Amino acid sequence: MPDAVDGRIHGPFIAVVGPSGAGKDTILALARPHLRQDIRFARRVITRVSQVEAEDHDCLDETAFEAAERDGAFCLSWAAHGLRYGLPSSLVAHCEGGNAVVANVSRRALGPAAARFAALHVIEITAPRALLVQRIAARGRESAGEIEARLARNVDLDIPAGAHGPHRIDNSGRVEDAAADFVRLVESLARDAAAAV
């Protein structure tokens, strides 16, 4: 098993970022069956009730989330859009084994991710603003004002020192094409990281 670097977890951690409506969950769902079995997709824990149209995730209320965080249940956690998000600590062993982990994270989580993972790769999924508004509105969960407020809260993409990327995927056309691009990119990153171990 590779040693940690500067106390950080060794092994490729692929952080997928992008604004709401960019199609991150859809691309991850389409790509997953086409990637090697040793590439692990992180299942997030969120302080939101599970919804059919949303990503498949585990749910905790605020109190339970804070308790789990104190108990070391997460290898990475952050807050965004009034919710708390966590990635299970079980991912550490997979990553330390030299296998890639793919996780949908907030841009605000990249700094903490870089502090925790020695081989951080950032993939940004993008789309034009008008398309973001259209996609978020189609979910039917937010008013026009809430959508504008959500997009206004987006922060600039700041790649931490030592991280790789950003690698950009344009999801303004056919989502199947963007998913295929994502598969090729993740396979390449995982292959290169394995060769470097």
C-alpha positions in Angstrom: 0.0 0.0 0.0 1.5 3.4 -0.9 2.5 5.7 1.9 0.7 9.0 2.6 2.4 12.1 1.3 2.9 14.8 3.9 0.2 13.2 6.0 -2.2 13.3 3.1 -4.0 10.4 1.5 -2.1 8.9 -1.4 -4.0 7.8 -4.5 -6.0 9.6 -7.2 -9.0 11.6 -6.0 -11.0 13.0 -8.9 -13.2 16.0 -7.8 -16.1 16.8 -10.1 -17.2 20.4 -9.8 -19.5 22.7 -11.7 -22.5 25.0 -11.2 -26.0 23.8 -10.4 -27.7 22.7 -13.7 -24.4 21.8 -15.4 -25.5 18.1 -15.4 -22.9 16.6 -13.0 -25.3 14.0 -11.6 -26.5 13.0 -15.0 -23.0 12.7 -16.5 -21.8 10.7 -13.5 -24.8 8.3 -13.7 -24.3 7.8 -17.5 -20.5 7.3 -17.2 -20.4 5.0 -14.2 -21.4 1.7 -16.1 -18.6 2.4 -18.7 -15.7 2.8 -16.2 -13.5 0.1 -14.8 -14.8 -1.5 -11.6 -11.8 -0.4 -9.6 -12.8 3.3 -10.1 -15.0 4.1 -7.0 -17.8 6.6 -7.1 -18.4 8.3 -3.8 -21.9 8.1 -2.4 -22.5 11.4 -0.6 -24.2 12.0 2.7 -26.4 15.1 2.6 -28.7 16.9 5.0 -31.5 16.7 2.5 -34.4 14.3 2.2 -33.8 11.9 -0.7 -35.7 12.8 -3.9 -36.4 10.6 -6.9 -35.2 13.2 -9.4 -32.1 14.0 -7.5 -28.9 12.0 -7.1 -28.9 8.8 -5.0 -27.5 9.7 -1.7 -27.6 9.0 2.0 -29.5 11.3 4.3 -28.9 12.6 7.8 -30.4 15.5 9.7 -28.2 18.3 10.9 -27.8 16.8 14.4 -26.9 13.3 13.1 -24.5 14.8 10.5 -22.6 16.8 13.1 -22.3 13.8 15.3 -21.1 11.6 12.4 -18.6 14.4 11.5 -17.3 14.5 15.1 -16.9 10.7 15.1 -14.7 10.7 11.9 -17.4 9.2 9.6 -16.3 11.5 6.8 -13.0 11.9 4.9 -14.2 15.2 3.5 -17.2 17.4 4.4 -18.4 20.9 3.4 -21.5 23.2 3.4 -23.2 24.6 0.3 -26.6 26.0 -0.6 -27.8 25.6 3.0 -27.0 21.9 3.2 -24.1 19.8 4.6 -22.3 17.3 2.5 -19.9 14.5 3.5 -17.9 11.7 1.9 -17.6 8.5 3.8 -14.2 7.6 5.4 -14.4 4.2 3.8 -13.1 5.8 0.6 -9.7 6.3 2.2 -8.7 2.7 2.0 -9.7 2.5 -1.7 -7.7 5.6 -2.5 -4.7 4.5 -0.5 -4.7 1.3 -2.5 -3.9 3.4 -5.6 -7.4 3.2 -7.0 -9.2 6.3 -8.2 -12.1 7.8 -6.3 -14.6 10.1 -8.2 -16.7 12.5 -6.2 -19.1 15.3 -6.9 -18.0 18.1 -4.6 -18.5 21.9 -4.2 -15.9 24.3 -5.4 -15.6 25.4 -1.8 -14.4 21.9 -0.9 -11.4 21.9 -3.2 -9.1 23.5 -0.6 -9.9 21.0 2.1 -9.7 18.2 -0.5 -6.2 19.3 -1.5 -5.2 19.3 2.1 -6.5 15.7 2.5 -5.6 14.1 -0.8 -2.1 14.2 -2.3 -3.2 13.5 -5.9 -6.2 15.8 -6.4 -7.6 16.1 -10.0 -10.3 18.6 -10.8 -12.9 18.1 -13.5 -15.2 21.0 -14.2 -18.5 20.3 -16.0 -19.8 23.5 -17.6 -22.7 24.9 -19.6 -23.9 28.4 -20.6 -25.8 30.3 -17.9 -29.1 30.3 -19.9 -29.0 26.5 -20.0 -28.2 26.3 -16.3 -31.3 28.4 -15.5 -33.5 26.2 -17.8 -32.3 23.0 -16.2 -32.7 24.2 -12.6 -36.2 25.5 -13.4 -37.1 22.1 -14.9 -36.5 20.5 -11.5 -39.4 22.4 -10.1 -37.9 22.9 -6.6 -37.0 26.6 -6.8 -38.7 29.9 -7.9 -37.1 32.1 -10.5 -35.7 34.3 -7.7 -34.3 31.3 -5.9 -32.6 30.1 -9.0 -30.9 33.5 -9.6 -29.8 33.5 -6.0 -28.4 30.0 -6.3 -26.4 30.9 -9.4 -25.2 34.2 -7.8 -23.7 32.2 -5.0 -21.4 30.3 -7.4 -17.8 31.0 -6.5 -15.0 31.2 -9.0 -13.1 28.0 -9.6 -9.8 28.3 -7.7 -7.5 25.3 -8.2 -5.4 24.7 -5.0 -1.7 24.5 -5.3 -0.5 21.1 -6.3 -3.9 20.0 -7.7 -4.2 18.9 -11.3 -6.6 20.7 -13.7 -9.1 22.0 -14.3 -10.0 19.5 -17.0 -13.2 20.9 -18.6 -16.2 19.0 -19.9 -18.7 21.1 -22.0 -22.2 19.8 -21.4 -24.1 22.3 -23.6 -24.8 19.7 -26.3 -25.8 16.0 -26.1 -25.3 14.8 -22.6 -24.3 11.4 -24.0 -21.3 13.1 -25.7 -20.3 14.9 -22.6 -20.5 11.6 -20.6 -18.3 9.9 -23.2 -15.8 12.7 -22.9 -15.9 12.2 -19.1 -15.3 8.5 -19.3 -12.3 9.0 -21.5 -10.9 11.6 -19.2 -11.4 9.7 -16.0 -9.9 6.5 -17.5 -6.9 8.5 -18.6 -6.4 10.2 -15.2 -6.8 6.8 -13.4 -4.3 5.1 -15.7 -1.7 7.9 -15.4 -2.1 7.9 -11.6 -1.7 4.1 -11.4 1.5 4.3 -13.5 2.9 6.9 -11.2 2.5 4.7 -8.0 
